[in-house]
Amino acid sequence: MAKETISESNDSGAQSINLQLVPANGSDQPVLANVTMVQPTVGVALLDFGFLDPGAMGALQRMARAGKKVPERVNGRLAARVALSYEALGALHRQIGGVLQAVAKRETAQ
């Protein structure tokens, strides 16, 4: 079960809500993704999470470093598509920023 604290700013100050997300239809099973794409649309952003074979990713990186021509198109597998309001996208941005800061601090401490 995923838990998240939602902070809401209003005229009287900030409020927090302890949100619990209950899984449905196997939604609690992680989906492996190693590529992402964001497509802005009217009112929502579409976040595509995909998977590209790691061997193919490595080969593309080696080709690019060697100055060789890389394919114009590479096919991967769409793992999930999520539509987020821009408000939710902003919240996700803040959460990801917090995670990246924590990871950077941990790596610096090592």
Secondary structure as a PSIPRED ss2 file (coil, helix, strand):
# PSIPRED VFORMAT (PSIPRED V4.0)

   1 M C   1.000  0.000  0.000
   2 A E   0.000  0.000  1.000
   3 K E   0.000  0.000  1.000
   4 E E   0.000  0.000  1.000
   5 T E   0.000  0.000  1.000
   6 I E   0.000  0.000  1.000
   7 S E   0.000  0.000  1.000
   8 E E   0.000  0.000  1.000
   9 S E   0.000  0.000  1.000
  10 N E   0.000  0.000  1.000
  11 D C   1.000  0.000  0.000
  12 S C   1.000  0.000  0.000
  13 G E   0.000  0.000  1.000
  14 A E   0.000  0.000  1.000
  15 Q E   0.000  0.000  1.000
  16 S E   0.000  0.000  1.000
  17 I E   0.000  0.000  1.000
  18 N E   0.000  0.000  1.000
  19 L E   0.000  0.000  1.000
  20 Q E   0.000  0.000  1.000
  21 L E   0.000  0.000  1.000
  22 V C   1.000  0.000  0.000
  23 P C   1.000  0.000  0.000
  24 A C   1.000  0.000  0.000
  25 N C   1.000  0.000  0.000
  26 G C   1.000  0.000  0.000
  27 S C   1.000  0.000  0.000
  28 D C   1.000  0.000  0.000
  29 Q C   1.000  0.000  0.000
  30 P C   1.000  0.000  0.000
  31 V C   1.000  0.000  0.000
  32 L C   1.000  0.000  0.000
  33 A C   1.000  0.000  0.000
  34 N C   1.000  0.000  0.000
  35 V E   0.000  0.000  1.000
  36 T E   0.000  0.000  1.000
  37 M E   0.000  0.000  1.000
  38 V E   0.000  0.000  1.000
  39 Q E   0.000  0.000  1.000
  40 P E   0.000  0.000  1.000
  41 T C   1.000  0.000  0.000
  42 V C   1.000  0.000  0.000
  43 G C   1.000  0.000  0.000
  44 V E   0.000  0.000  1.000
  45 A E   0.000  0.000  1.000
  46 L E   0.000  0.000  1.000
  47 L E   0.000  0.000  1.000
  48 D E   0.000  0.000  1.000
  49 F E   0.000  0.000  1.000
  50 G E   0.000  0.000  1.000
  51 F E   0.000  0.000  1.000
  52 L C   1.000  0.000  0.000
  53 D C   1.000  0.000  0.000
  54 P H   0.000  1.000  0.000
  55 G H   0.000  1.000  0.000
  56 A H   0.000  1.000  0.000
  57 M H   0.000  1.000  0.000
  58 G H   0.000  1.000  0.000
  59 A H   0.000  1.000  0.000
  60 L H   0.000  1.000  0.000
  61 Q H   0.000  1.000  0.000
  62 R H   0.000  1.000  0.000
  63 M H   0.000  1.000  0.000
  64 A H   0.000  1.000  0.000
  65 R H   0.000  1.000  0.000
  66 A C   1.000  0.000  0.000
  67 G C   1.000  0.000  0.000
  68 K C   1.000  0.000  0.000
  69 K C   1.000  0.000  0.000
  70 V C   1.000  0.000  0.000
  71 P C   1.000  0.000  0.000
  72 E C   1.000  0.000  0.000
  73 R C   1.000  0.000  0.000
  74 V C   1.000  0.000  0.000
  75 N C   1.000  0.000  0.000
  76 G C   1.000  0.000  0.000
  77 R E   0.000  0.000  1.000
  78 L E   0.000  0.000  1.000
  79 A E   0.000  0.000  1.000
  80 A E   0.000  0.000  1.000
  81 R E   0.000  0.000  1.000
  82 V E   0.000  0.000  1.000
  83 A E   0.000  0.000  1.000
  84 L E   0.000  0.000  1.000
  85 S E   0.000  0.000  1.000
  86 Y H   0.000  1.000  0.000
  87 E H   0.000  1.000  0.000
  88 A H   0.000  1.000  0.000
  89 L H   0.000  1.000  0.000
  90 G H   0.000  1.000  0.000
  91 A H   0.000  1.000  0.000
  92 L H   0.000  1.000  0.000
  93 H H   0.000  1.000  0.000
  94 R H   0.000  1.000  0.000
  95 Q H   0.000  1.000  0.000
  96 I H   0.000  1.000  0.000
  97 G H   0.000  1.000  0.000
  98 G H   0.000  1.000  0.000
  99 V H   0.000  1.000  0.000
 100 L H   0.000  1.000  0.000
 101 Q H   0.000  1.000  0.000
 102 A H   0.000  1.000  0.000
 103 V H   0.000  1.000  0.000
 104 A H   0.000  1.000  0.000
 105 K H   0.000  1.000  0.000
 106 R H   0.000  1.000  0.000
 107 E H   0.000  1.000  0.000
 108 T H   0.000  1.000  0.000
 109 A H   0.000  1.000  0.000
 110 Q C   1.000  0.000  0.000
